[in-house]
Amino acid sequence: MKRLPAPSLIARCLANDSAAWAELVGLHRALVLRVLVRTVGVDGCVGLEDLEQEVWSKLLANRGEALRGLVEAEPPAIRAFLYRTALNVGRDHGRRLSVRKVVHPGPLEEIAGNVPDPAEPLEGAYERLERRQSIFDALEEVLTPPHIERDRLVFRAHYVDGLTAGEISAMGVGLAPKGVETLLLRMVQKVRTLLHSRKEDAA
């Protein structure tokens, strides 16, 4: 007798399996928090727990409509959905607070899984953060219309949040995975060229 496949994690969540919910949250919480922190900024993080809860609540809205749509989804599609949901929740909150600025990764992101290695020397940690900041500063200079917001989102989704080209494509950015890879390569080349130029000027 052929055995039926085990229910997916999402299917177990739909069945109100508390262990499945804990597993789902554990797998994706760091990503959700990173997106929220970066989107709303330091000033908007007072109610971070409420915003996080709002993200998870989106899965249960309309009698679990979103969850039902993810039952057959692969993990990359689930990550992409949660990324997009957290981004929308953060943006809605930002609009309510009249926050209309792009926030670079800051110290509060450490609560979202970006905790530095305690064994790393202070000087090394400072240099790493300084180098990272210089990359994002250079990114802002090389971004050009008409897709500045999209290109910034793609760059950060990959290099900050660790999403693959397929996951980013699934977010509805209007690019196939190959298109995402091409865009990332082009932006990296521009950033490297600018940083190299600055280094030569400083020499």
C-alpha contacts under 8 A as a table, 3 or more apart, distances in Angstrom:
res1	aa1	res2	aa2	distance
7	P	11	A	5.80
7	P	12	R	6.30
8	S	11	A	5.06
8	S	12	R	6.27
8	S	71	V	6.77
8	S	72	E	7.71
9	L	12	R	5.14
9	L	13	C	6.30
9	L	20	A	6.00
9	L	24	L	7.33
9	L	71	V	7.91
10	I	13	C	4.93
10	I	14	L	6.27
10	I	20	A	7.65
10	I	24	L	8.00
10	I	67	L	6.54
10	I	68	R	7.82
10	I	70	L	6.71
10	I	71	V	5.26
11	A	14	L	5.02
11	A	15	A	6.38
11	A	67	L	7.99
11	A	68	R	7.71
11	A	71	V	5.62
12	R	15	A	4.96
12	R	16	N	6.62
12	R	17	D	5.46
12	R	20	A	5.89
13	C	16	N	5.11
13	C	17	D	5.26
13	C	18	S	7.23
13	C	20	A	5.45
13	C	21	W	5.56
14	L	17	D	7.37
14	L	64	G	7.23
14	L	67	L	6.89
14	L	68	R	7.46
16	N	21	W	7.79
17	D	20	A	5.26
17	D	21	W	6.46
18	S	21	W	5.06
18	S	22	A	6.23
19	A	22	A	5.08
19	A	23	E	6.21
20	A	23	E	5.01
20	A	24	L	6.13
21	W	24	L	5.06
21	W	25	V	6.13
22	A	25	V	5.26
22	A	26	G	5.95
23	E	26	G	5.00
23	E	27	L	6.12
24	L	27	L	5.26
24	L	28	H	6.45
25	V	28	H	5.38
25	V	29	R	5.26
26	G	29	R	5.64
26	G	30	A	7.95
27	L	30	A	7.74
28	H	31	L	5.44
28	H	32	V	6.35
28	H	79	R	7.05
28	H	82	L	7.80
29	R	32	V	5.08
29	R	33	L	6.11
29	R	112	A	7.72
30	A	33	L	5.22
30	A	34	R	6.12
30	A	112	A	4.72
30	A	113	G	5.59
31	L	34	R	5.20
31	L	35	V	6.30
31	L	83	Y	7.04
31	L	112	A	7.09
31	L	161	D	6.48
32	V	35	V	5.35
32	V	36	L	6.24
32	V	52	E	7.09
32	V	55	V	7.93
32	V	82	L	6.80
32	V	83	Y	6.31
32	V	86	A	5.76
33	L	36	L	5.08
33	L	37	V	5.99
33	L	52	E	6.90
33	L	109	E	7.82
33	L	111	I	7.83
33	L	112	A	5.25
34	R	37	V	5.27
34	R	38	R	6.13
34	R	109	E	5.93
34	R	112	A	5.23
34	R	113	G	7.83
34	R	161	D	7.32
35	V	38	R	5.30
35	V	39	T	5.95
35	V	83	Y	6.97
35	V	86	A	6.22
35	V	87	L	6.08
35	V	90	G	7.68
35	V	161	D	7.90
36	L	39	T	5.11
36	L	40	V	6.02
36	L	41	G	7.98
36	L	48	L	7.54
36	L	51	L	7.56
36	L	52	E	7.64
36	L	86	A	6.03
36	L	87	L	6.52
36	L	89	V	7.68
36	L	90	G	5.27
37	V	40	V	5.64
37	V	41	G	5.56
37	V	42	V	7.01
37	V	44	G	7.94
37	V	45	C	6.43
37	V	48	L	7.66
37	V	108	L	7.00
37	V	109	E	6.37
38	R	41	G	5.40
38	R	102	V	7.94
38	R	103	V	5.72
38	R	104	H	6.62
38	R	105	P	5.99
38	R	106	G	7.88
38	R	109	E	7.50
39	T	87	L	6.71
39	T	90	G	5.44
39	T	91	R	6.37
39	T	94	G	7.51
39	T	102	V	7.13
39	T	103	V	6.60
40	V	43	D	7.32
40	V	44	G	5.03
40	V	45	C	6.66
40	V	90	G	5.51
40	V	91	R	6.79
40	V	93	H	6.99
40	V	94	G	5.39
40	V	99	V	7.26
40	V	103	V	7.58
41	G	44	G	5.46
41	G	45	C	6.52
41	G	103	V	5.57
42	V	45	C	5.43
42	V	106	G	7.99
42	V	108	L	7.08
43	D	46	V	6.89
44	G	47	G	6.95
44	G	48	L	7.57
44	G	93	H	7.87
44	G	94	G	7.16
44	G	97	L	7.62
45	C	48	L	4.78
47	G	50	D	5.35
47	G	51	L	6.39
48	L	51	L	5.06
48	L	52	E	6.13
49	E	52	E	5.06
49	E	53	Q	6.15
50	D	53	Q	5.05
50	D	54	E	6.18
51	L	54	E	4.94
51	L	55	V	6.44
51	L	89	V	6.98
51	L	90	G	7.32
52	E	55	V	5.17
52	E	56	W	6.64
52	E	86	A	7.69
53	Q	56	W	5.24
53	Q	57	S	6.04
54	E	57	S	4.90
54	E	58	K	6.32
54	E	89	V	7.33
55	V	58	K	5.35
55	V	59	L	7.40
55	V	82	L	7.59
55	V	85	T	6.29
55	V	86	A	5.73
55	V	89	V	6.64
56	W	59	L	5.56
56	W	60	L	7.38
57	S	60	L	5.25
57	S	61	A	6.34
58	K	61	A	5.19
58	K	66	A	7.22
58	K	85	T	7.71
59	L	64	G	5.82
59	L	65	E	7.10
59	L	66	A	5.03
59	L	67	L	5.37
60	L	63	R	5.83
60	L	64	G	3.95
60	L	65	E	6.76
60	L	66	A	6.82
60	L	67	L	6.76
61	A	64	G	5.34
61	A	65	E	6.45
61	A	66	A	7.25
62	N	65	E	5.49
64	G	67	L	5.17
64	G	68	R	6.15
65	E	68	R	5.19
65	E	69	G	6.36
66	A	69	G	5.13
66	A	70	L	6.59
67	L	70	L	5.14
67	L	71	V	6.47
68	R	71	V	5.38
69	G	72	E	7.47
69	G	73	A	7.74
70	L	73	A	4.81
70	L	77	A	7.98
70	L	78	I	6.77
73	A	77	A	5.95
73	A	78	I	6.50
74	E	77	A	5.51
74	E	78	I	6.55
75	P	78	I	5.03
75	P	79	R	6.21
76	P	79	R	5.13
76	P	80	A	6.11
76	P	166	G	7.23
76	P	167	E	5.19
77	A	80	A	4.99
77	A	81	F	6.10
77	A	167	E	6.13
77	A	170	A	6.25
78	I	81	F	5.09
78	I	82	L	6.28
79	R	82	L	5.20
79	R	83	Y	6.01
79	R	167	E	7.01
80	A	83	Y	5.03
80	A	84	R	6.10
80	A	163	L	7.97
80	A	167	E	5.23
80	A	168	I	6.48
80	A	170	A	5.98
80	A	171	M	5.34
81	F	84	R	5.20
81	F	85	T	6.04
81	F	170	A	7.78
81	F	171	M	6.57
82	L	85	T	4.92
82	L	86	A	5.96
83	Y	86	A	5.26
83	Y	87	L	6.11
83	Y	171	M	7.71
84	R	87	L	5.04
84	R	88	N	6.21
84	R	171	M	6.08
85	T	88	N	5.16
85	T	89	V	6.15
86	A	89	V	5.06
86	A	90	G	6.00
87	L	90	G	5.15
87	L	91	R	6.09
88	N	91	R	5.06
88	N	92	D	6.05
89	V	92	D	5.19
89	V	93	H	6.19
90	G	93	H	5.11
90	G	94	G	6.04
91	R	94	G	4.86
91	R	95	R	6.14
92	D	95	R	5.16
92	D	96	R	6.35
93	H	96	R	5.05
93	H	97	L	6.39
94	G	97	L	5.07
94	G	98	S	5.89
94	G	99	V	4.75
94	G	100	R	6.92
95	R	98	S	4.69
95	R	99	V	5.78
95	R	100	R	7.03
96	R	99	V	7.58
104	H	133	Q	7.95
104	H	136	F	7.57
105	P	108	L	7.99
105	P	109	E	6.48
106	G	109	E	5.77
106	G	110	E	7.99
107	P	110	E	5.79
108	L	111	I	6.00
108	L	112	A	7.76
109	E	112	A	5.19
109	E	113	G	7.17
109	E	114	N	5.99
109	E	115	V	7.98
110	E	113	G	5.62
110	E	114	N	4.27
110	E	115	V	4.57
110	E	116	P	7.55
111	I	114	N	6.75
111	I	115	V	6.92
112	A	115	V	7.81
116	P	120	E	7.53
116	P	125	A	7.47
117	D	120	E	5.37
118	P	121	P	7.88
120	E	124	G	6.50
120	E	125	A	6.44
121	P	124	G	5.26
121	P	125	A	6.34
122	L	125	A	5.14
122	L	126	Y	6.13
123	E	126	Y	5.15
123	E	127	E	6.19
124	G	127	E	5.14
124	G	128	R	6.15
125	A	128	R	5.13
125	A	129	L	6.25
126	Y	129	L	5.23
126	Y	130	E	6.00
127	E	130	E	4.99
127	E	131	R	6.00
128	R	131	R	5.17
128	R	132	R	6.17
129	L	132	R	5.00
129	L	133	Q	6.12
130	E	133	Q	5.10
130	E	134	S	6.24
131	R	134	S	5.10
131	R	135	I	6.40
132	R	135	I	5.16
132	R	136	F	6.57
133	Q	136	F	5.21
133	Q	137	D	6.12
134	S	137	D	4.98
134	S	138	A	6.09
135	I	138	A	5.12
135	I	139	L	6.14
135	I	191	V	6.88
135	I	195	L	7.67
136	F	139	L	4.82
136	F	140	E	6.38
137	D	140	E	5.36
137	D	141	E	6.79
138	A	141	E	5.17
138	A	142	V	6.46
138	A	191	V	5.74
138	A	194	L	6.72
138	A	195	L	6.93
139	L	142	V	5.27
139	L	143	L	6.18
139	L	152	R	7.86
139	L	187	M	7.60
139	L	191	V	5.87
140	E	143	L	5.52
142	V	187	M	7.60
142	V	190	K	6.47
142	V	191	V	6.78
143	L	148	I	5.63
143	L	151	D	7.27
143	L	152	R	7.49
143	L	187	M	7.97
144	T	147	H	6.92
144	T	148	I	5.70
145	P	148	I	5.41
147	H	150	R	5.28
147	H	151	D	5.96
148	I	151	D	5.25
148	I	152	R	6.07
149	E	152	R	5.24
149	E	153	L	6.14
150	R	153	L	5.10
150	R	154	V	6.17
150	R	173	V	6.71
151	D	154	V	5.09
151	D	155	F	6.16
151	D	183	L	7.64
152	R	155	F	5.21
152	R	156	R	6.19
153	L	156	R	5.30
153	L	157	A	5.84
154	V	157	A	5.11
154	V	158	H	6.25
154	V	168	I	6.73
154	V	180	V	7.45
154	V	184	L	7.47
155	F	158	H	5.43
155	F	159	Y	6.00
155	F	160	V	7.82
155	F	184	L	6.39
155	F	187	M	7.80
156	R	159	Y	5.21
156	R	160	V	4.98
156	R	161	D	6.58
157	A	160	V	5.80
157	A	161	D	4.95
157	A	162	G	6.28
157	A	163	L	5.65
157	A	168	I	7.05
158	H	161	D	5.71
158	H	162	G	4.70
158	H	163	L	4.73
158	H	164	T	6.22
158	H	165	A	7.46
158	H	168	I	7.66
159	Y	162	G	5.64
159	Y	163	L	7.74
163	L	166	G	7.99
163	L	167	E	5.82
163	L	168	I	6.31
164	T	167	E	5.13
164	T	168	I	6.22
165	A	168	I	5.14
165	A	169	S	6.05
165	A	177	P	4.93
165	A	178	K	7.37
165	A	180	V	5.57
165	A	181	E	6.04
166	G	169	S	5.06
166	G	170	A	6.23
166	G	176	A	7.57
166	G	177	P	4.86
167	E	170	A	5.07
167	E	171	M	6.64
168	I	171	M	5.22
168	I	172	G	7.57
168	I	173	V	7.16
168	I	177	P	7.51
168	I	180	V	7.34
169	S	172	G	5.91
169	S	173	V	5.96
169	S	174	G	7.07
169	S	175	L	5.68
169	S	176	A	5.51
169	S	177	P	5.43
169	S	180	V	6.73
170	A	173	V	7.54
172	G	175	L	7.49
175	L	178	K	7.72
175	L	179	G	5.23
175	L	180	V	5.93
176	A	179	G	5.00
176	A	180	V	6.30
177	P	180	V	5.03
177	P	181	E	6.28
178	K	181	E	5.05
178	K	182	T	6.18
179	G	182	T	5.07
179	G	183	L	6.12
180	V	183	L	5.09
180	V	184	L	6.13
181	E	184	L	5.15
181	E	185	L	6.15
182	T	185	L	5.14
182	T	186	R	6.16
183	L	186	R	5.12
183	L	187	M	6.18
184	L	187	M	5.18
184	L	188	V	6.05
185	L	188	V	5.18
185	L	189	Q	6.18
186	R	189	Q	5.22
186	R	190	K	6.34
187	M	190	K	5.09
187	M	191	V	6.13
188	V	191	V	5.10
188	V	192	R	6.02
189	Q	192	R	5.17
189	Q	193	T	6.09
190	K	193	T	5.15
190	K	194	L	6.22
191	V	194	L	5.19
191	V	195	L	6.13
192	R	195	L	5.13
192	R	196	H	5.97
193	T	196	H	5.12
193	T	197	S	6.12
194	L	197	S	5.06
194	L	198	R	6.24
195	L	198	R	5.07
195	L	199	K	6.17
196	H	199	K	5.04
196	H	200	E	6.28
197	S	200	E	5.18
197	S	201	D	6.23
198	R	201	D	5.04
198	R	202	A	6.19
199	K	202	A	5.17
199	K	203	A	6.31
200	E	203	A	5.13
